[in-house]
Amino acid sequence: MSWNTGLVSLPQMVFAVSTALAASCASSGPKDTLPGAAPIPLATTTSGSVGDEEAGDEAAGDEAAPTTKNEPHAALLAELEQHLASANWQAVDLAKRLGGDAWPAVEAAAQQPEFRTRQIAMACAGALGTSRALPLLIAGLGDPHRNVSIAAASQLSLSPPPGAQAELVRSLGACEEDVICALLVRGLGRLPGERSIAAVLDAAQRSDALLDVARLALSKLGDKDALRSQRALLKNRSAAIRYQALVDTRYIANATLIVAAKPLLQDTAPVVSIGTPYNEQHRRVCDQAVDTLVVLLQLEPSFAVAAETIYSDEQIREVARLAR
């Protein structure tokens, strides 16, 4: 299969601005919106950049962290139930604090008639991240409300629970909506193996709309042709395509792409408009190169790294030194 390297690597409906949209549903992060969906909060990386959180590549274990002993346990459980019932996104952080004890409330919320409550239940399941999340998220894919099914697919794309490969392969084979299919493809990209590769290739052959995201997933799975096409995007004549390729490199996390990304620290081409119409500034390719390299190389610069930041020349030089 030949990959089209003349197009931005992931459709806007899935991965916009600084990340795949695939969306993480942690309530403390900034928000982005998928087409036709209510806002789903995005998670931030430990460096402060918004994006595809690579810490999610390894699924959490079967048991989440317990609640600290000095917290009034019953009160926290009651608060979680209240947040879920009122469709309050603070439920996600609270579920993480409660760990495995949050599951009864989350599973009950996934059955409630209010779609926003079910949507937040999907986010909570993804945040808890254990094998118990898998049946709830797979069931969420078939929810009658699109927001809920997208929320479930988003969690599966970011951090598939243990044992998710077979279910994701089956769900992708039956998937008919491109937005959800693209998120499932990204999830399979995190699960090495021939079954994932075959399922991603099949999806790309069934829908041209999935070609770009399939290239990303296959690159993450180590496919040489896909990686070659992705490297070419980092050298594309279009600054917008180079910028997006850097964003996608965070998801792929391949050593050869990291090497190819380093020269873009010198690429000052403006791409993304930020600020207000009265004080408009433009984020450059080199600014995204900073974000990508700091995350993937786990660098610790002396300054904060955050989405929509325009870095100074000295800050970019510092990252270049650290990335050698």
N, C-alpha and C positions, 0 to 999 in steps of 0.2 A: 504494500500500500504506500503510495507517495503522499507526503504531507505537504499541505499548502503553507509555505512560509511567508506569504505576502499578506497575511491577515493577522490581526491581533489574536493572540493565542487562546483566549477564552472568551466566549460570548459575554457581553455586558450583563445579560440576565443572570449570570451565575457568579461572576467575579469582577466587581466594579471597583473603581478608584484604586485603592491600595491592596485589595485582596479578593479571591474566589468567593467569592461570595458564597462562597459557601459561608454560611453565617454561623457563628457560635452564639449561643444564647446566654452568655453570662450577663447579668443585669447591670454590672458595674461599668460595662464598656460603652463606647459610642454606638450609635444605631445606624443601620443601613436597611434598605428595603428591597426585597425581590419584587419583580413585576407582579402586581395583583395581590401582594401580600402585605399584611400589617407589619410595622417595623419589628425586626428581630435584632436584639442587642448583639453586638459583636464582642468577642473577647479581645483583650490586648495581651501582647507578649510581655515577657518579663522586662524587656528593654523599653517597653512603652509603645512600640509600633503596633498598629492595627494590622492584622493579617491572618494568614493561615498559620495557626499556632502549631509549630512543628513538634512541640512537646506532646501533641496529641497523636503522633505517629505510633507511640507504644501505648496500647490500651492499658487502662488501670487494672489492678488485680481484682480478684473476686470480692474483696471486702474493702469498703471505703474507711477512711479514718474515723475513729469514734469521736463523739462529742467530748470536749474537755470536762473534767469532773466538776468544775466550779460553776457550770452553767445550769440553770434550773431547767431540767430536761423536759418535764411535762409542759412548761410554759413555752419552750421553743417549739415543741410539736404542735401545740395549739396555735402558735403564731404562724407556723408553716401552713397549717390547714386554712387559716384565715386568709393568708396571702394567696393561696391557690384558689380559694373560693371567690375572691375578689379580683382575680386575674392580675395580681401584682407581681411584677418581675423580680421583686426582692425575694420571692420564693426560691429562686435559683441559688443565690448565695446562702440562704438559710438551709437549703437542702444539703449543700456541700458541708456546712458546719455540722449538721446532724449525721452525715454519713449514711451508713446502712439503715439506721433507724428511721430515715425519711421515706423508705420505700412504701410502706402501707399508704401513706398520705398521697404520694406521687401516683401510685397505681390507681388509687380511687379517683384522683383528679383526672386521669386519662379517660375515665368513663363518664365524666360529667357532661351535661347537655350544652354548657357554655363553651364555644369553640376556643375562646381565649384561654380558658382554664386548661383545656386539653393541649393547646399550643405550648403553654408554659410547662406543663407536665413533660412534654418531649424535651424541653430544654433542661429540666431538672434531671431527667433520666440520662441525658448526655453528660451532664456535670458530674453525676455520681459515677458513671463510667464503668460499671461492673457487668458481669455476664447477665445479671438480672435485667439490665437495660435492653438487651437484644429483643426479646419478644414484644416488649412495649413499643419500641421504635419501629419494628417491622409491622406491627399492627397499625401504628400511626401512619405508615405509608398509604394505607387504604382508607384513611379517615375521609368522610364525605366533605370536610371543609379543606380547601386548598392550603390555607395557612398552616393547618396542623400537619398535613402531609409534607409540606416543604420544610417545616421545622424538624420533623422526624428525619427527612433525608439530609438536612443540613448537619444534624448531629452524627449521622452515619458517615458523612463525608469527612468530618473533622477527626473523629476518633472512634472507629468501629469497635464495638465491644468484643471481648474474647469470643472466639468461635463464630464470628460474623460472616466469614467468607462464603460459605454455602448459601446462606440466606440472601446475601447481597447478589450473588450470581443469579439465584432464582428470581429475586425481585427485579433485577435489571432486565432479565429476559422477558418479563411480563410487563415492563414499564412502557407506557405510551406517551407520557408528557415529557418533553425535552428538558425542562428545567429540573425535574426530579431525576430523570435519567442521568443528566450531567453530574448531579451531586453523587449519585450512586457510583458512577464511573470514578469520580475522585476518591471515594471511599475504597474501592477496589484497588486503586493505585497504591494504597497504604498496606495492602495485604499481598506480599510476594507469593508467587506460585503460578504454575501453568493455567490453573483454573481462572485466575484473575485475568491473565493475559488473553486467554481465549474469549472470555466474556466481554472484555473491553473491545477487542477486535470485532466481535460480532455486533456490538452496539454501534460502532462506527460505520459498519457496512449497512446497517439498517437505517441510519439517519445521518445525512450530511451535516446536520446541526451539531452532531456530537464529534465531528472530526477533530476539532481543536482540543477539546477537553480529553479526548482519547489519546491524542499525542502527549499531553501532559502526563496522564496516568501511565502510559507506556514508557515514557521517559523515566518516571519515578520507579517503574518496575525494571528498568535497566535495558530496555530495547535500544539497540545501537542506532537504528535508522531514525527513531523518534528523537533520540538525543542529538543526533547530527542536525536534524531540522531545527531543534530548539536552540542549539548553539548558533545557527545561522541567524535566528531572530535577534540575538544579542548584537549582531553586526548589521542589521537591516538599515537601509537608508532612512527609514522613517523613525524619528525620535520617539514618537508615541509607541511604536512597536518595540523599540529597544527598552523603553520604560516598562511596558507591560511584561516583556520577557524577564526583566529583573524581578518583578512581582511574582511571576510564575516560578522563577528559580527557587523562591523560598519554599514553595510546595514540593518541588522536585527534589531539592536538597542533594544534588549529585555533584561529586567533587570536580568533574570536568567542567561543569557549568559555573561553579564557583571560581575556578581559575579564569574562565572566559569573562566573568563579570567584573573582575578587578580593574581592567583598563577603563571601564565605564565610570570610575571615580573621577576621571578627567573630562567626562562628557557633560558640557554645560548647556546643552540644547534645552530650551524651555518646553515644557509639555503641559503641566496641569495648572490651571488658574486657581489661586486661593485668595482669601481675603475678601474685601468688599469691592463693588464697582468703583468706589471712590479711592480705594487703596489696594488695587489689584496687584498681586505678585504671581510669579510663575515658578512652580516647582520644576526642577531640572532632572535630567536623567541621573546625574551624579548624586542628587539627594536620595533617590530611590536606591542607588547602588550602596550608599551608606547604610540604609535600613536593612537591605538584604544581607550584606556582608557581616554586619554586627550580629544579626540573629544567627545566621548559619555558621559563622566561625566562633560564635560565643565570645565576641570581643567585649572588652570593658573600657570604653572610652571615658574621658574625664567629663563628658557632657551627656545630657539626657537625649535619648533617641526617641522621637515621637512622630506620628503620622502628620503630614502636612507641614513638617518643618523644613525650612530652607537653611542649610548649614553654611557656616562661614568657610572661607578657604582654609583657615587653620584647622578647623574641625575635620574637614575632608582630608587634609594632609595627615592628621593624626590617625584616622582610620586606615589610610593607605600604609602608614608605618606599621600599625598593629596587624594588618592583613598580610604582611610579607611572609 
